[in-house]
Amino acid sequence: MFGAPARSDVSLMGATTEQLAQMREVNTRINAIPYEGLPGPAEPFDFWTDTPVAGDSFVCRDFVLAKSEALIADGWDKLALTVILTWTEMVMPPTNPDDPTSGREYHAVLGADAGGDVWILDSRADDIYQPSSPPFSYLWDRQQESGTVNFVDISKSGPVA
């Protein structure tokens, strides 16, 4: 089974070629689903789904769920997968110059712990990447604690395995 190794083994391991290939395939396949930002007329507020529904939204959080489900189906340990929340690059003029998140949008990506390395599967990126080299000017914000619904602040550290 894939996913996070025992903590004592982390420094000796890294993502395998097979893990990298699986993450890339899942990222590419799920990113082919059209992004739909407008909620449907009967869609519940803040509804998360892993399968597109005609007439409803399918946004970053839904891409995260779909990718997570796909990796789990490929044999990944669900505890190796976490939701990571970030602020995007500037998309509009900032309204508060003292707030570094002003003018940015909130965005969700999937973090995958592969042998102690964190890899990001992002609906906005063609390829997977490590948090230290995102293809966008992200400000990392929060990361789901593995196996819980709780989130921890990663604004200073960035995503962690």
C-alpha positions in Angstrom: 0.0 0.0 0.0 1.2 3.5 -0.7 1.2 6.5 1.5 3.1 7.7 4.5 5.7 5.3 5.8 6.4 4.9 9.5 7.9 8.1 10.8 11.3 6.5 11.5 11.6 5.7 7.8 10.7 9.1 6.4 14.3 10.4 6.1 15.4 7.4 4.1 12.6 7.4 1.6 11.1 9.6 -1.1 8.4 9.3 -3.7 8.8 6.3 -5.9 8.6 6.4 -9.7 5.3 4.5 -9.5 3.8 7.0 -7.0 4.9 10.0 -9.1 3.3 8.3 -12.2 0.0 7.6 -10.3 -0.2 11.2 -9.0 0.5 12.6 -12.5 -2.1 10.4 -14.1 -4.8 11.2 -11.5 -4.0 15.0 -11.7 -4.2 15.0 -15.5 -7.4 12.8 -15.6 -9.3 14.7 -13.0 -8.2 18.1 -14.3 -9.9 17.2 -17.6 -13.2 17.6 -15.8 -14.6 21.1 -16.7 -14.4 23.7 -13.9 -17.9 25.1 -13.1 -17.9 27.9 -10.7 -21.6 28.8 -10.7 -23.8 26.8 -8.2 -26.9 25.1 -9.5 -30.3 26.4 -8.4 -30.9 23.6 -5.9 -27.3 23.1 -4.9 -26.7 23.2 -1.1 -24.3 25.9 0.1 -20.6 24.8 0.4 -21.5 21.3 -1.1 -18.4 19.1 -1.7 -18.7 16.3 -4.3 -16.2 14.0 -6.0 -18.4 13.5 -9.1 -19.7 16.3 -11.4 -23.4 16.8 -11.5 -25.0 18.5 -14.5 -26.1 22.0 -13.6 -24.1 22.2 -10.3 -20.7 23.6 -9.6 -17.5 21.6 -9.7 -14.7 23.7 -8.1 -11.3 23.2 -6.5 -12.7 21.5 -3.4 -14.4 19.0 -5.7 -11.3 18.3 -7.7 -9.5 17.6 -4.3 -12.1 15.0 -3.4 -12.1 13.4 -6.8 -8.3 13.1 -6.8 -8.3 11.8 -3.3 -10.9 9.1 -4.2 -8.9 8.2 -7.3 -5.6 7.7 -5.4 -7.3 5.7 -2.7 -8.8 3.5 -5.5 -5.2 3.1 -6.7 -4.2 1.7 -3.3 -3.0 4.9 -1.5 -3.6 5.1 2.3 -6.2 7.8 2.9 -4.1 9.1 5.8 -1.4 10.1 3.3 -3.8 12.6 1.6 -4.8 15.9 3.0 -6.7 19.0 1.9 -4.5 22.1 1.7 -5.9 25.6 1.6 -4.0 28.5 0.1 -4.5 32.0 -1.2 -3.9 32.4 -4.9 -1.8 35.0 -6.7 -3.4 38.5 -6.9 -6.6 38.3 -9.0 -7.9 41.8 -8.3 -6.6 45.0 -6.7 -6.1 44.7 -3.0 -8.7 46.5 -0.9 -6.6 46.4 2.2 -2.8 47.0 1.7 -2.1 45.8 5.2 -3.6 42.3 4.5 -1.4 40.1 2.4 -4.4 38.0 1.3 -6.4 41.0 0.0 -7.0 40.7 -3.7 -6.4 36.9 -3.7 -8.9 34.1 -3.9 -9.1 31.1 -1.6 -8.1 27.8 -3.2 -8.0 24.1 -2.2 -5.4 21.6 -3.4 -4.7 18.0 -2.5 -1.5 17.2 -0.6 -0.1 13.6 -1.0 2.6 12.3 1.3 4.7 10.0 -0.8 7.6 8.5 1.2 7.9 11.6 3.3 7.7 14.0 0.4 4.7 16.2 0.0 3.3 16.5 -3.5 0.5 18.9 -4.6 -2.2 17.9 -7.0 -3.8 21.2 -8.1 -6.7 21.8 -10.4 -4.9 24.9 -11.8 -1.7 23.1 -12.6 -0.9 20.7 -15.5 1.6 18.7 -13.4 2.1 17.8 -9.8 4.6 19.9 -7.8 6.2 20.2 -4.4 5.1 23.0 -2.1 8.5 24.6 -2.2 8.1 25.3 -5.9 4.4 26.1 -6.8 3.8 27.3 -10.3 1.8 30.2 -8.8 2.4 32.8 -6.1 0.5 31.0 -3.5 0.3 31.9 0.2 -0.1 28.6 2.0 -2.8 28.9 4.8 -4.1 25.7 6.4 -3.6 22.0 6.1 -5.9 19.2 7.2 -4.6 17.1 10.0 -4.3 13.6 8.6 -7.4 11.5 9.4 -9.4 14.3 11.0 -11.6 17.2 9.9 -9.3 19.7 11.8 -6.9 22.1 10.0 -3.6 23.6 11.2 -2.0 26.8 10.3 0.8 26.4 7.7 1.2 30.0 6.8 4.7 30.1 8.1 5.9 26.5 7.3 4.1 25.5 4.2 2.6 22.1 3.7 4.2 19.3 5.7 4.2 15.4 5.5 
